[in-house]
Amino acid sequence: MTRQLRLLLCGFLAACTFAVQAQAPRPPAPAAPAQVAPGQSVARQAPQPGPEYKLGPGDAIRIQVFQNPDLTVEARVSENGTISYPLIGSVQVGGLSIGQAERRIADALVKGGYLKSPQVNMNLLQVRGNQVAVLGQVQKPGRFPLETTNVRASEMLAAAGGVTPEGDDVLVVTGSRNGQQFRRVIDIPALFAGLRPEDDVLLQDGDTLYVSRAPMFYIYGEAQRPGPYRVERGMTVMQALAAGGGVTPRGSENRLKLHRTGPDGRIVETTPRLTDLVQPNDVIYVRESLF
């Protein structure tokens, strides 16, 4: 009898333990990864990008519609900003961002009764529209694309490799703003030193950046290295002589002649002092010493 009571008691305790475990809350199962349809991407938390690139003439694009492979098209934006697309014909995409162009094509497909809820995806294959020209004394002159609408003059100058050693300290930006001619002369050293941030203008399609050759002066006669040299800011005659390696043992710093073009275009010869400032196109002649 005692053994039977013990067996009954053990069975009762086991049943109670099972009931408690069944009622205990279970840890939540890990969430399954979201299913992504072909042609779509998973949204990620990221900083908001800058202004989007606007499509322009010459841009090459690829357009795809989810589950409609027959509507996959590669096209180039024409000079008037249009592309030809199946079923809907000519579509104006010039001046639109990628997202805006996708919505325009999707709306046209819906209005035409071809698809109920098209998922249009557009990729930019090659940028040819919205370009600026960087010319003159830069390392890589040429045409460069404006991939966003917030590209500034300093960034484009850096994209062109910067100014050559023969380049001037002045950058000239020309173009059009609101239908009016635009021109800005920018001091390059002050710009990159942060002294004039207001000169770092935003560029627009069709702008031209030009860096001319730096102003030069010339030394000949009894100089160690006669020839042309760049006029630096605030350069004196003494500094100009130092740029040319100084005078030879036969020359004299006290017997200099300076040839300078006057306001009337005629050459004026003077005897400069060592502290006089050098001007563009000055010619310094170092004469022989008398003794």
Contacts in CASP RR format, 6 or more apart in sequence:
PFRMAT RR
TARGET T0000
AUTHOR 0000-0000-0000
METHOD contacts of the structure
MODEL  1
MTRQLRLLLCGFLAACTFAVQAQAPRPPAPAAPAQVAPGQSVARQAPQPG
PEYKLGPGDAIRIQVFQNPDLTVEARVSENGTISYPLIGSVQVGGLSIGQ
AERRIADALVKGGYLKSPQVNMNLLQVRGNQVAVLGQVQKPGRFPLETTN
VRASEMLAAAGGVTPEGDDVLVVTGSRNGQQFRRVIDIPALFAGLRPEDD
VLLQDGDTLYVSRAPMFYIYGEAQRPGPYRVERGMTVMQALAAGGGVTPR
GSENRLKLHRTGPDGRIVETTPRLTDLVQPNDVIYVRESLF
34 42 0 8 1.000
36 42 0 8 1.000
37 66 0 8 1.000
37 119 0 8 1.000
38 66 0 8 1.000
38 67 0 8 1.000
39 64 0 8 1.000
39 66 0 8 1.000
39 119 0 8 1.000
39 121 0 8 1.000
40 66 0 8 1.000
40 119 0 8 1.000
40 121 0 8 1.000
50 148 0 8 1.000
50 150 0 8 1.000
51 148 0 8 1.000
51 149 0 8 1.000
51 150 0 8 1.000
52 97 0 8 1.000
52 98 0 8 1.000
52 99 0 8 1.000
52 148 0 8 1.000
52 149 0 8 1.000
53 97 0 8 1.000
53 98 0 8 1.000
53 124 0 8 1.000
53 127 0 8 1.000
53 130 0 8 1.000
53 146 0 8 1.000
53 147 0 8 1.000
53 148 0 8 1.000
53 149 0 8 1.000
54 94 0 8 1.000
54 95 0 8 1.000
54 96 0 8 1.000
54 97 0 8 1.000
54 130 0 8 1.000
54 149 0 8 1.000
55 61 0 8 1.000
55 77 0 8 1.000
55 81 0 8 1.000
55 93 0 8 1.000
55 94 0 8 1.000
55 95 0 8 1.000
55 96 0 8 1.000
55 97 0 8 1.000
55 98 0 8 1.000
55 101 0 8 1.000
55 124 0 8 1.000
55 129 0 8 1.000
56 77 0 8 1.000
56 81 0 8 1.000
56 94 0 8 1.000
56 95 0 8 1.000
56 128 0 8 1.000
56 129 0 8 1.000
56 130 0 8 1.000
56 205 0 8 1.000
57 77 0 8 1.000
57 78 0 8 1.000
57 79 0 8 1.000
57 80 0 8 1.000
57 81 0 8 1.000
57 94 0 8 1.000
57 128 0 8 1.000
57 129 0 8 1.000
58 76 0 8 1.000
58 77 0 8 1.000
58 78 0 8 1.000
58 79 0 8 1.000
58 126 0 8 1.000
58 128 0 8 1.000
58 129 0 8 1.000
59 76 0 8 1.000
59 77 0 8 1.000
59 124 0 8 1.000
59 126 0 8 1.000
59 127 0 8 1.000
59 128 0 8 1.000
59 129 0 8 1.000
60 74 0 8 1.000
60 75 0 8 1.000
60 76 0 8 1.000
60 77 0 8 1.000
60 124 0 8 1.000
60 125 0 8 1.000
60 126 0 8 1.000
60 128 0 8 1.000
61 74 0 8 1.000
61 75 0 8 1.000
61 76 0 8 1.000
61 77 0 8 1.000
61 83 0 8 1.000
61 93 0 8 1.000
61 101 0 8 1.000
61 122 0 8 1.000
61 123 0 8 1.000
61 124 0 8 1.000
61 125 0 8 1.000
62 72 0 8 1.000
62 73 0 8 1.000
62 74 0 8 1.000
62 122 0 8 1.000
62 123 0 8 1.000
62 125 0 8 1.000
63 71 0 8 1.000
63 72 0 8 1.000
63 73 0 8 1.000
63 74 0 8 1.000
63 75 0 8 1.000
63 85 0 8 1.000
63 105 0 8 1.000
63 120 0 8 1.000
63 121 0 8 1.000
63 122 0 8 1.000
64 71 0 8 1.000
64 72 0 8 1.000
64 120 0 8 1.000
64 121 0 8 1.000
64 122 0 8 1.000
64 123 0 8 1.000
65 71 0 8 1.000
65 72 0 8 1.000
65 109 0 8 1.000
65 115 0 8 1.000
65 118 0 8 1.000
65 119 0 8 1.000
65 120 0 8 1.000
65 121 0 8 1.000
66 118 0 8 1.000
66 119 0 8 1.000
66 121 0 8 1.000
67 119 0 8 1.000
68 115 0 8 1.000
68 118 0 8 1.000
70 86 0 8 1.000
71 85 0 8 1.000
71 86 0 8 1.000
71 87 0 8 1.000
73 85 0 8 1.000
73 86 0 8 1.000
74 125 0 8 1.000
75 83 0 8 1.000
75 84 0 8 1.000
75 85 0 8 1.000
76 83 0 8 1.000
76 128 0 8 1.000
77 83 0 8 1.000
77 93 0 8 1.000
77 94 0 8 1.000
77 129 0 8 1.000
81 92 0 8 1.000
81 93 0 8 1.000
81 94 0 8 1.000
81 95 0 8 1.000
82 90 0 8 1.000
82 91 0 8 1.000
82 92 0 8 1.000
82 93 0 8 1.000
82 94 0 8 1.000
83 90 0 8 1.000
83 91 0 8 1.000
83 93 0 8 1.000
84 90 0 8 1.000
84 91 0 8 1.000
85 91 0 8 1.000
85 105 0 8 1.000
85 108 0 8 1.000
87 109 0 8 1.000
87 112 0 8 1.000
87 114 0 8 1.000
88 105 0 8 1.000
88 108 0 8 1.000
88 109 0 8 1.000
88 112 0 8 1.000
88 114 0 8 1.000
91 101 0 8 1.000
91 104 0 8 1.000
91 105 0 8 1.000
91 108 0 8 1.000
92 104 0 8 1.000
93 101 0 8 1.000
93 104 0 8 1.000
94 101 0 8 1.000
96 104 0 8 1.000
98 122 0 8 1.000
98 124 0 8 1.000
99 122 0 8 1.000
101 122 0 8 1.000
102 120 0 8 1.000
102 121 0 8 1.000
102 122 0 8 1.000
103 120 0 8 1.000
105 118 0 8 1.000
105 120 0 8 1.000
105 122 0 8 1.000
106 118 0 8 1.000
106 119 0 8 1.000
106 120 0 8 1.000
109 115 0 8 1.000
109 118 0 8 1.000
109 120 0 8 1.000
110 116 0 8 1.000
110 117 0 8 1.000
110 118 0 8 1.000
127 145 0 8 1.000
127 147 0 8 1.000
128 145 0 8 1.000
129 145 0 8 1.000
129 146 0 8 1.000
129 205 0 8 1.000
130 145 0 8 1.000
130 146 0 8 1.000
130 205 0 8 1.000
131 143 0 8 1.000
131 144 0 8 1.000
131 145 0 8 1.000
131 146 0 8 1.000
131 205 0 8 1.000
131 206 0 8 1.000
132 143 0 8 1.000
132 144 0 8 1.000
132 146 0 8 1.000
132 156 0 8 1.000
132 203 0 8 1.000
132 204 0 8 1.000
132 205 0 8 1.000
132 206 0 8 1.000
132 207 0 8 1.000
132 208 0 8 1.000
132 209 0 8 1.000
133 142 0 8 1.000
133 143 0 8 1.000
133 144 0 8 1.000
133 206 0 8 1.000
133 207 0 8 1.000
133 208 0 8 1.000
133 209 0 8 1.000
134 140 0 8 1.000
134 141 0 8 1.000
134 142 0 8 1.000
134 143 0 8 1.000
134 144 0 8 1.000
134 156 0 8 1.000
134 157 0 8 1.000
134 159 0 8 1.000
134 160 0 8 1.000
134 208 0 8 1.000
134 209 0 8 1.000
135 141 0 8 1.000
135 142 0 8 1.000
135 208 0 8 1.000
135 209 0 8 1.000
135 210 0 8 1.000
135 211 0 8 1.000
136 167 0 8 1.000
136 210 0 8 1.000
136 211 0 8 1.000
136 212 0 8 1.000
136 213 0 8 1.000
137 163 0 8 1.000
137 164 0 8 1.000
137 166 0 8 1.000
137 167 0 8 1.000
137 168 0 8 1.000
137 211 0 8 1.000
137 212 0 8 1.000
137 213 0 8 1.000
137 214 0 8 1.000
138 157 0 8 1.000
138 160 0 8 1.000
138 161 0 8 1.000
138 162 0 8 1.000
138 163 0 8 1.000
138 164 0 8 1.000
138 211 0 8 1.000
139 160 0 8 1.000
139 161 0 8 1.000
139 162 0 8 1.000
139 163 0 8 1.000
139 164 0 8 1.000
140 159 0 8 1.000
140 160 0 8 1.000
140 161 0 8 1.000
141 160 0 8 1.000
142 160 0 8 1.000
144 156 0 8 1.000
144 159 0 8 1.000
144 160 0 8 1.000
146 203 0 8 1.000
146 204 0 8 1.000
146 205 0 8 1.000
149 202 0 8 1.000
150 202 0 8 1.000
151 202 0 8 1.000
151 203 0 8 1.000
152 200 0 8 1.000
152 201 0 8 1.000
152 202 0 8 1.000
152 203 0 8 1.000
153 171 0 8 1.000
153 173 0 8 1.000
153 186 0 8 1.000
153 191 0 8 1.000
153 199 0 8 1.000
153 200 0 8 1.000
153 201 0 8 1.000
153 203 0 8 1.000
153 209 0 8 1.000
154 191 0 8 1.000
154 192 0 8 1.000
154 200 0 8 1.000
156 203 0 8 1.000
156 209 0 8 1.000
157 163 0 8 1.000
157 171 0 8 1.000
157 188 0 8 1.000
157 209 0 8 1.000
157 211 0 8 1.000
160 209 0 8 1.000
163 188 0 8 1.000
163 211 0 8 1.000
165 230 0 8 1.000
166 213 0 8 1.000
166 214 0 8 1.000
166 230 0 8 1.000
167 211 0 8 1.000
167 212 0 8 1.000
167 213 0 8 1.000
167 214 0 8 1.000
168 188 0 8 1.000
168 211 0 8 1.000
168 212 0 8 1.000
168 213 0 8 1.000
168 214 0 8 1.000
168 215 0 8 1.000
169 187 0 8 1.000
169 188 0 8 1.000
169 189 0 8 1.000
169 214 0 8 1.000
169 233 0 8 1.000
170 185 0 8 1.000
170 186 0 8 1.000
170 187 0 8 1.000
170 188 0 8 1.000
170 211 0 8 1.000
170 212 0 8 1.000
171 185 0 8 1.000
171 186 0 8 1.000
171 188 0 8 1.000
171 191 0 8 1.000
171 209 0 8 1.000
171 210 0 8 1.000
171 211 0 8 1.000
172 183 0 8 1.000
172 184 0 8 1.000
172 185 0 8 1.000
172 186 0 8 1.000
172 209 0 8 1.000
172 210 0 8 1.000
172 211 0 8 1.000
172 212 0 8 1.000
173 182 0 8 1.000
173 183 0 8 1.000
173 184 0 8 1.000
173 186 0 8 1.000
173 201 0 8 1.000
173 203 0 8 1.000
173 207 0 8 1.000
173 208 0 8 1.000
173 209 0 8 1.000
173 210 0 8 1.000
174 181 0 8 1.000
174 182 0 8 1.000
174 183 0 8 1.000
174 184 0 8 1.000
174 207 0 8 1.000
174 208 0 8 1.000
174 210 0 8 1.000
175 181 0 8 1.000
175 182 0 8 1.000
175 183 0 8 1.000
175 204 0 8 1.000
175 206 0 8 1.000
175 207 0 8 1.000
175 208 0 8 1.000
176 182 0 8 1.000
176 204 0 8 1.000
176 206 0 8 1.000
177 204 0 8 1.000
182 207 0 8 1.000
184 199 0 8 1.000
184 201 0 8 1.000
186 196 0 8 1.000
186 199 0 8 1.000
186 200 0 8 1.000
186 201 0 8 1.000
187 196 0 8 1.000
187 199 0 8 1.000
188 211 0 8 1.000
190 196 0 8 1.000
190 199 0 8 1.000
191 197 0 8 1.000
191 199 0 8 1.000
191 200 0 8 1.000
203 209 0 8 1.000
214 230 0 8 1.000
214 231 0 8 1.000
215 230 0 8 1.000
215 231 0 8 1.000
215 279 0 8 1.000
215 280 0 8 1.000
215 281 0 8 1.000
216 228 0 8 1.000
216 229 0 8 1.000
216 230 0 8 1.000
216 231 0 8 1.000
216 280 0 8 1.000
216 281 0 8 1.000
217 228 0 8 1.000
217 229 0 8 1.000
217 231 0 8 1.000
217 235 0 8 1.000
217 240 0 8 1.000
217 278 0 8 1.000
217 279 0 8 1.000
217 280 0 8 1.000
217 281 0 8 1.000
217 282 0 8 1.000
217 283 0 8 1.000
217 284 0 8 1.000
218 227 0 8 1.000
218 228 0 8 1.000
218 229 0 8 1.000
218 281 0 8 1.000
218 282 0 8 1.000
218 283 0 8 1.000
218 284 0 8 1.000
219 225 0 8 1.000
219 226 0 8 1.000
219 227 0 8 1.000
219 229 0 8 1.000
219 240 0 8 1.000
219 241 0 8 1.000
219 243 0 8 1.000
219 244 0 8 1.000
219 283 0 8 1.000
219 284 0 8 1.000
219 285 0 8 1.000
219 286 0 8 1.000
220 226 0 8 1.000
220 227 0 8 1.000
220 283 0 8 1.000
220 284 0 8 1.000
220 285 0 8 1.000
220 286 0 8 1.000
221 285 0 8 1.000
221 286 0 8 1.000
221 287 0 8 1.000
222 247 0 8 1.000
222 248 0 8 1.000
222 250 0 8 1.000
222 251 0 8 1.000
222 252 0 8 1.000
222 286 0 8 1.000
222 287 0 8 1.000
222 288 0 8 1.000
223 241 0 8 1.000
223 244 0 8 1.000
223 245 0 8 1.000
223 246 0 8 1.000
223 247 0 8 1.000
223 248 0 8 1.000
223 286 0 8 1.000
224 244 0 8 1.000
224 245 0 8 1.000
224 246 0 8 1.000
224 247 0 8 1.000
224 248 0 8 1.000
225 244 0 8 1.000
225 245 0 8 1.000
226 244 0 8 1.000
227 244 0 8 1.000
229 240 0 8 1.000
229 243 0 8 1.000
229 244 0 8 1.000
231 278 0 8 1.000
231 279 0 8 1.000
231 280 0 8 1.000
231 282 0 8 1.000
232 239 0 8 1.000
234 277 0 8 1.000
234 278 0 8 1.000
235 243 0 8 1.000
235 277 0 8 1.000
235 278 0 8 1.000
236 274 0 8 1.000
236 275 0 8 1.000
236 276 0 8 1.000
236 277 0 8 1.000
236 278 0 8 1.000
237 256 0 8 1.000
237 258 0 8 1.000
237 272 0 8 1.000
237 273 0 8 1.000
237 274 0 8 1.000
237 275 0 8 1.000
237 276 0 8 1.000
237 277 0 8 1.000
237 278 0 8 1.000
237 284 0 8 1.000
238 253 0 8 1.000
238 274 0 8 1.000
238 275 0 8 1.000
239 278 0 8 1.000
240 278 0 8 1.000
240 282 0 8 1.000
240 284 0 8 1.000
241 247 0 8 1.000
241 253 0 8 1.000
241 274 0 8 1.000
241 284 0 8 1.000
241 286 0 8 1.000
247 253 0 8 1.000
247 286 0 8 1.000
248 286 0 8 1.000
250 288 0 8 1.000
250 289 0 8 1.000
251 286 0 8 1.000
251 287 0 8 1.000
251 288 0 8 1.000
251 289 0 8 1.000
252 286 0 8 1.000
252 287 0 8 1.000
252 288 0 8 1.000
252 289 0 8 1.000
252 290 0 8 1.000
253 274 0 8 1.000
253 286 0 8 1.000
255 286 0 8 1.000
255 287 0 8 1.000
255 288 0 8 1.000
255 289 0 8 1.000
255 290 0 8 1.000
256 271 0 8 1.000
256 272 0 8 1.000
256 284 0 8 1.000
256 285 0 8 1.000
256 286 0 8 1.000
256 287 0 8 1.000
257 269 0 8 1.000
257 270 0 8 1.000
257 271 0 8 1.000
257 272 0 8 1.000
257 284 0 8 1.000
257 285 0 8 1.000
257 287 0 8 1.000
258 269 0 8 1.000
258 270 0 8 1.000
258 271 0 8 1.000
258 272 0 8 1.000
258 276 0 8 1.000
258 282 0 8 1.000
258 283 0 8 1.000
258 284 0 8 1.000
258 285 0 8 1.000
259 267 0 8 1.000
259 268 0 8 1.000
259 269 0 8 1.000
259 282 0 8 1.000
259 283 0 8 1.000
259 285 0 8 1.000
260 267 0 8 1.000
260 268 0 8 1.000
260 270 0 8 1.000
260 279 0 8 1.000
260 281 0 8 1.000
260 282 0 8 1.000
260 283 0 8 1.000
261 267 0 8 1.000
261 268 0 8 1.000
261 281 0 8 1.000
262 268 0 8 1.000
272 284 0 8 1.000
278 284 0 8 1.000
END
